[in-house]
Amino acid sequence: MKTISRERPVLIAGPTASGKSALAMEIAARDGRVIVNADALQVYDMWSVLTARPSPAEVAALPHALYGHVGRDRDYSVGTWLREVAGLLARPVVIVGGTGLYFSALTEGLAEVPAIPAEVRAEADALRQSGGVEVMRAALDPATAARTDLANPMRVQRAWEVLRATGRGLADWQAAGAPALLPLDRVEALVLRPTVPWLDARIDARFSAMLEAGALDEVRAALPFWQPERPWARAIGAPELIAHLQGRATLEAARSAAVLASRQYAKRQRTWFRNRMAGWQPVVPG
């Protein structure tokens, strides 16, 4: 804590369950900062327990922003998030989350890509749902492929849609993008790098705690509106608990599947952070 700047904006990235929020609260309490969310699922109002959003007591203790403020039917993008963050920078902030794309856009700039036509989005949805992710992956230009999380079907689809709609690779658009809102040389950028066994144990324990805290009831409330292709439905654990509620899995099988999905997600996050955040200060929790 003594080495972390009291004046610069502080950014904290890290995989799920790695203790990011606790560190952010410590820094915010020390410096009088606003804690700003940089997690793409914690923005949605229907997920609190399942996404480990700050508790009501934590929100009451310290100022928080961009948590639980987006409805399931609202379109919300990294560009929307950046515009909202820009409006918060008059105050000292600590920006914390696990969405690497948000942090890349914040520190490297964001391309102003034209809106994707509905027919291209429908074509991409159909291709992904029919098992055509590999086709989309193979179609990407090398520069875009190198900057894309190729294990994430939605990231592959997004890159494919841009290429299909504009004739230009997403990397090309990004190279011509707007300047960074918070370049790395103006911030204190920390990335948590926990050991895998330590993190796996925390993921397991945390999901059990989520179930005890009402995660199943939270998913049950979302069941009438369930659309697996929607961004809000990608909360880790939601598809697995939906399967239980629909009678396709026991609760224990759903719990095991959700823990596995969380571990796989954490692995993708670690890969992103390793490849894209070489200039960030590593922190080993535990």
C-alpha positions in Angstrom: 0.0 0.0 0.0 2.8 2.4 0.8 4.1 2.2 -2.8 0.8 2.9 -4.5 0.3 6.5 -5.6 -2.1 8.7 -3.7 -2.4 11.2 -6.6 -2.7 9.2 -9.8 -5.8 7.2 -10.8 -5.3 3.6 -9.7 -6.3 0.7 -12.0 -6.6 -2.8 -10.6 -7.1 -5.8 -13.0 -7.1 -9.4 -12.1 -8.9 -12.7 -12.7 -12.2 -13.6 -11.0 -12.0 -14.3 -7.2 -8.5 -12.9 -6.9 -9.3 -10.2 -4.3 -9.5 -7.1 -6.5 -12.4 -5.5 -4.8 -10.9 -5.8 -1.3 -7.7 -4.1 -2.5 -9.7 -1.4 -4.2 -11.7 -0.7 -1.0 -8.5 -0.5 1.0 -7.0 2.1 -1.5 -10.3 4.0 -1.7 -10.6 4.2 2.1 -7.0 5.5 2.4 -7.3 8.2 -0.3 -11.0 9.1 -0.4 -11.5 7.6 -3.9 -14.5 6.5 -5.9 -14.4 2.8 -6.7 -15.3 2.5 -10.4 -16.4 -0.8 -11.9 -14.5 -2.3 -14.8 -16.4 -5.6 -15.1 -18.7 -6.2 -18.0 -21.2 -8.3 -16.0 -21.3 -6.3 -12.8 -23.0 -3.4 -14.7 -26.2 -5.4 -15.0 -28.9 -4.8 -12.4 -30.2 -8.3 -12.2 -26.9 -9.8 -11.1 -25.6 -9.0 -7.6 -24.7 -12.2 -5.8 -23.7 -14.1 -9.0 -21.2 -11.5 -10.1 -19.9 -10.8 -6.6 -20.9 -7.2 -6.9 -20.1 -5.0 -3.8 -22.5 -5.6 -1.0 -25.0 -3.0 0.2 -22.8 -2.5 3.3 -19.7 -1.9 1.1 -21.6 0.5 -1.1 -22.8 2.4 2.0 -19.2 2.6 3.4 -17.5 3.9 0.3 -18.6 5.6 -3.0 -19.1 3.1 -5.9 -19.9 3.9 -9.5 -21.1 1.9 -12.6 -22.4 -1.1 -10.6 -25.8 -2.6 -11.3 -27.0 0.4 -13.3 -27.9 -1.3 -16.7 -31.1 -3.2 -17.5 -31.1 -6.4 -19.4 -32.7 -4.8 -22.5 -30.2 -2.0 -22.8 -27.3 -2.1 -25.2 -24.1 -1.5 -23.3 -20.7 -1.4 -24.9 -17.1 -0.7 -24.1 -17.6 2.7 -25.7 -20.6 3.4 -23.4 -18.5 2.4 -20.4 -15.6 4.7 -21.5 -18.0 7.7 -21.8 -19.3 7.0 -18.3 -15.8 6.7 -16.8 -14.8 10.0 -18.5 -17.6 11.7 -16.5 -16.2 10.4 -13.2 -12.5 11.5 -13.5 -13.0 14.9 -11.8 -12.7 12.9 -8.6 -9.9 10.6 -7.5 -10.7 7.1 -8.6 -9.7 3.5 -8.3 -11.0 1.5 -11.3 -11.2 -2.2 -10.7 -12.4 -5.3 -12.6 -11.6 -8.3 -14.7 -12.7 -7.2 -18.2 -9.4 -6.8 -20.1 -11.1 -5.1 -23.0 -12.3 -2.3 -20.8 -8.8 -1.7 -19.5 -7.2 -1.9 -23.0 -9.7 0.7 -24.3 -9.1 2.9 -21.3 -5.3 2.9 -21.5 -4.7 2.4 -25.3 -7.7 4.1 -26.9 -10.9 2.8 -28.6 -11.7 2.5 -32.3 -14.9 4.2 -33.4 -16.2 1.2 -35.4 -19.4 1.8 -37.3 -22.5 0.1 -36.0 -22.9 -3.5 -37.2 -26.0 -3.9 -39.5 -28.7 -6.1 -38.1 -28.4 -8.5 -41.0 -24.7 -9.0 -40.3 -25.4 -9.6 -36.6 -28.1 -12.1 -37.4 -25.7 -13.9 -39.9 -23.0 -14.0 -37.2 -25.4 -15.3 -34.5 -26.6 -18.1 -36.8 -23.0 -19.0 -37.7 -21.9 -19.1 -34.1 -24.9 -21.1 -32.9 -24.5 -23.7 -35.6 -20.9 -24.4 -34.5 -19.2 -22.1 -37.0 -16.9 -20.3 -34.6 -13.9 -21.9 -36.3 -15.1 -20.6 -39.7 -15.2 -17.0 -38.2 -11.9 -17.5 -36.5 -10.2 -18.6 -39.7 -11.6 -15.6 -41.6 -9.9 -13.0 -39.4 -6.9 -11.1 -40.7 -3.6 -11.9 -38.9 -3.4 -8.6 -37.0 -6.9 -8.9 -35.6 -6.4 -12.6 -34.8 -3.3 -11.7 -32.8 -5.2 -9.2 -30.7 -8.4 -11.3 -30.2 -9.1 -13.8 -27.4 -9.7 -16.6 -29.9 -11.0 -19.0 -27.2 -13.9 -16.6 -26.6 -16.6 -17.1 -29.2 -18.2 -13.7 -28.6 -14.9 -11.9 -29.1 -14.3 -13.9 -32.3 -17.8 -13.1 -33.5 -17.3 -9.4 -32.8 -14.1 -9.3 -34.8 -15.8 -11.3 -37.7 -18.8 -8.9 -37.7 -16.5 -5.9 -38.1 -14.6 -7.4 -40.9 -17.8 -8.6 -42.6 -19.6 -5.2 -42.2 -16.7 -2.8 -43.0 -14.2 -4.8 -45.1 -11.5 -3.8 -42.6 -10.1 -5.8 -39.7 -10.8 -4.7 -36.2 -7.1 -4.3 -35.6 -7.0 -1.7 -38.4 -9.9 0.2 -36.8 -8.1 0.1 -33.5 -4.9 1.4 -34.9 -6.8 4.5 -36.1 -8.8 4.8 -32.9 -9.3 7.7 -30.5 -6.5 8.5 -28.0 -6.5 6.8 -24.6 -8.5 8.3 -21.8 -5.9 7.3 -19.2 -2.6 6.3 -20.8 -0.4 4.0 -18.7 2.1 6.7 -18.0 -0.6 8.7 -16.2 -1.8 6.0 -13.9 -0.8 3.4 -11.3 -1.7 0.2 -13.1 -1.7 -3.0 -11.0 -2.6 -6.5 -12.3 -3.1 -9.4 -9.8 -1.3 -12.6 -10.7 -2.4 -15.3 -8.1 -1.1 -18.8 -8.2 -3.5 -21.2 -9.9 -4.0 -23.6 -6.9 -4.7 -20.6 -4.6 -7.2 -19.1 -7.1 -8.9 -22.4 -7.9 -9.6 -22.9 -4.2 -11.0 -19.4 -3.8 -13.3 -19.9 -6.9 -14.7 -23.1 -5.4 -15.3 -21.6 -2.0 -16.8 -18.4 -3.4 -19.4 -20.2 -5.6 -20.5 -22.2 -2.6 -20.9 -19.0 -0.7 -22.8 -17.5 -3.6 -25.3 -20.4 -3.4 -25.7 -19.8 0.3 -26.3 -16.1 -0.3 -29.1 -16.6 -2.8 -27.5 -17.0 -6.3 -30.1 -19.6 -7.2 -33.0 -17.3 -6.4 -31.3 -14.6 -8.4 -31.1 -16.9 -11.5 -34.7 -18.1 -10.9 -35.8 -14.4 -11.1 -34.0 -14.2 -14.5 -35.5 -17.4 -15.9 -38.6 -15.9 -17.5 -36.4 -13.5 -19.5 -33.6 -16.0 -20.3 -31.9 -15.4 -23.7 -28.6 -17.2 -23.7 -27.2 -15.1 -26.6 -27.7 -11.8 -24.7 -24.7 -10.1 -23.1 -26.3 -10.1 -19.6 -26.8 -13.9 -19.8 -23.0 -14.6 -19.9 -22.6 -14.3 -16.1 -20.5 -17.2 -15.0 -22.8 -19.7 -13.3 -26.0 -18.4 -14.8 -26.3 -21.0 -17.7 -25.4 -23.8 -15.3 -28.0 -22.8 -12.7 -30.6 -22.3 -15.5 -29.9 -25.9 -16.5 -30.7 -27.0 -13.0 -33.9 -24.9 -12.8 -35.0 -26.4 -16.1 -34.5 -29.9 -14.8 -31.4 -30.7 -17.0 -28.9 -31.0 -14.1 -28.8 -31.6 -10.4 -27.8 -28.7 -8.2 -24.5 -30.4 -7.4 -23.8 -31.0 -11.1 -24.7 -27.3 -11.8 -22.4 -26.2 -9.0 -19.5 -28.3 -10.4 -20.1 -27.1 -13.9 -20.1 -23.4 -12.7 -16.9 -23.9 -10.8 -15.3 -25.4 -13.9 -16.6 -22.5 -16.0 -15.2 -20.0 -13.5 -11.8 -21.7 -13.6 -11.7 -21.7 -17.4 -12.7 -18.0 -17.4 -9.9 -17.2 -15.0 -7.5 -19.0 -17.3 -8.6 -16.9 -20.2 -8.3 -13.7 -18.1 -4.7 -14.7 -17.0 -3.8 -15.2 -20.7 -5.2 -11.8 -21.6 -3.4 -10.1 -18.8 -0.1 -11.9 -19.6 -0.3 -11.0 -23.3 -1.8 -7.5 -23.1 -0.6 -6.1 -19.7 3.1 -6.4 -19.8 3.5 -2.8 -18.7 1.4 -3.2 -15.6 2.8 -3.8 -12.1 2.2 -7.4 -11.1 0.8 -8.1 -7.6 0.8 -11.7 -6.2 -2.1 -12.0 -3.7 -2.4 -14.7 -1.0 
